[in-house]
Amino acid sequence: MLGKIKLDLRIAHGAMDSDIQDNIDACLSDLARVGVVLIENADPLIVKAVKLYCRWQYNFENQADRYMKAYMSLRDALSLCGDYKGED
């Protein structure tokens, strides 16, 4: 997922790889914290949540508030969805 996030943030160098990975891990932990248990790196909604989280953390295009609200909305929607809570 690191490669997808770097591409999304338009970062080509490797100097920030560790920090970006920390933010990816923080996002996935936040999703787990709100009850999202089915976290797959290939799931488009999980990838979108991580992209929004990282854009928020890095104030991408000076739009941190916009990305924070979008991330939190998606996170909350995922936490309410039975497909991501492991419910049958």
KOLTOR-124765 format. One record per residue (C-alpha): residue number from 1; residue in one letter; x, y, z. Coordinates in pm, whole numbers, plus 50000, padded with zeros to 5 digits. Layout:
+------+------+-------+-------+-------+
| resi | resn |     x |     y |     z |
+------+------+-------+-------+-------+
|  NUM |    a |     X |     Y |     Z |
...
+------+------+-------+-------+-------+
END
This chain:
+------+------+-------+-------+-------+
| resi | resn |     x |     y |     z |
+------+------+-------+-------+-------+
|    1 |    m | 50000 | 50000 | 50000 |
|    2 |    l | 50297 | 50231 | 50055 |
|    3 |    g | 50348 | 50268 | 49681 |
|    4 |    k | 49984 | 50365 | 49622 |
|    5 |    i | 49995 | 50627 | 49896 |
|    6 |    k | 50323 | 50775 | 49775 |
|    7 |    l | 50182 | 50800 | 49424 |
|    8 |    d | 49866 | 50962 | 49559 |
|    9 |    l | 50071 | 51217 | 49755 |
|   10 |    r | 50297 | 51272 | 49452 |
|   11 |    i | 50608 | 51165 | 49643 |
|   12 |    a | 50873 | 50992 | 49432 |
|   13 |    h | 51166 | 50975 | 49675 |
|   14 |    g | 51210 | 50732 | 49962 |
|   15 |    a | 51312 | 50978 | 50233 |
|   16 |    m | 50965 | 50978 | 50390 |
|   17 |    d | 50882 | 50609 | 50351 |
|   18 |    s | 50905 | 50535 | 50723 |
|   19 |    d | 50684 | 50829 | 50816 |
|   20 |    i | 50430 | 50747 | 50546 |
|   21 |    q | 50418 | 50384 | 50662 |
|   22 |    d | 50363 | 50506 | 51020 |
|   23 |    n | 50064 | 50708 | 50899 |
|   24 |    i | 49927 | 50410 | 50706 |
|   25 |    d | 49956 | 50199 | 51021 |
|   26 |    a | 49793 | 50474 | 51231 |
|   27 |    c | 49501 | 50490 | 50989 |
|   28 |    l | 49451 | 50114 | 50994 |
|   29 |    s | 49464 | 50120 | 51375 |
|   30 |    d | 49207 | 50399 | 51381 |
|   31 |    l | 48978 | 50195 | 51156 |
|   32 |    a | 49017 | 49897 | 51390 |
|   33 |    r | 48948 | 50122 | 51689 |
|   34 |    v | 48603 | 50212 | 51554 |
|   35 |    g | 48515 | 49849 | 51482 |
|   36 |    v | 48632 | 49788 | 51126 |
|   37 |    v | 48769 | 49434 | 51148 |
|   38 |    l | 48784 | 49327 | 50783 |
|   39 |    i | 49079 | 49537 | 50669 |
|   40 |    e | 49226 | 49420 | 50340 |
|   41 |    n | 49491 | 49624 | 50160 |
|   42 |    a | 49328 | 49550 | 49824 |
|   43 |    d | 48982 | 49674 | 49928 |
|   44 |    p | 48913 | 50001 | 49742 |
|   45 |    l | 48732 | 50163 | 50037 |
|   46 |    i | 49014 | 50080 | 50276 |
|   47 |    v | 49269 | 50219 | 50029 |
|   48 |    k | 49055 | 50534 | 49989 |
|   49 |    a | 49037 | 50577 | 50366 |
|   50 |    v | 49415 | 50550 | 50394 |
|   51 |    k | 49464 | 50800 | 50109 |
|   52 |    l | 49229 | 51048 | 50274 |
|   53 |    y | 49399 | 50999 | 50612 |
|   54 |    c | 49745 | 51058 | 50467 |
|   55 |    r | 49629 | 51361 | 50268 |
|   56 |    w | 49493 | 51499 | 50595 |
|   57 |    q | 49814 | 51429 | 50787 |
|   58 |    y | 50035 | 51588 | 50521 |
|   59 |    n | 49797 | 51883 | 50460 |
|   60 |    f | 49786 | 51785 | 50092 |
|   61 |    e | 49728 | 52092 | 49874 |
|   62 |    n | 49662 | 52292 | 50191 |
|   63 |    q | 49325 | 52116 | 50232 |
|   64 |    a | 49374 | 51928 | 50561 |
|   65 |    d | 49027 | 52012 | 50697 |
|   66 |    r | 48859 | 51886 | 50382 |
|   67 |    y | 49049 | 51556 | 50393 |
|   68 |    m | 48992 | 51514 | 50767 |
|   69 |    k | 48614 | 51546 | 50722 |
|   70 |    a | 48614 | 51311 | 50424 |
|   71 |    y | 48824 | 51053 | 50612 |
|   72 |    m | 48608 | 51068 | 50923 |
|   73 |    s | 48290 | 51033 | 50719 |
|   74 |    l | 48424 | 50727 | 50536 |
|   75 |    r | 48565 | 50580 | 50858 |
|   76 |    d | 48232 | 50619 | 51034 |
|   77 |    a | 48041 | 50470 | 50739 |
|   78 |    l | 48274 | 50170 | 50733 |
|   79 |    s | 48230 | 50123 | 51108 |
|   80 |    l | 47852 | 50097 | 51060 |
|   81 |    c | 47866 | 49859 | 50764 |
|   82 |    g | 47817 | 49493 | 50853 |
|   83 |    d | 48050 | 49386 | 50571 |
|   84 |    y | 48343 | 49555 | 50748 |
|   85 |    k | 48240 | 49460 | 51101 |
|   86 |    g | 48258 | 49090 | 51025 |
|   87 |    e | 47884 | 49040 | 51056 |
|   88 |    d | 47714 | 48782 | 50838 |
+------+------+-------+-------+-------+
END
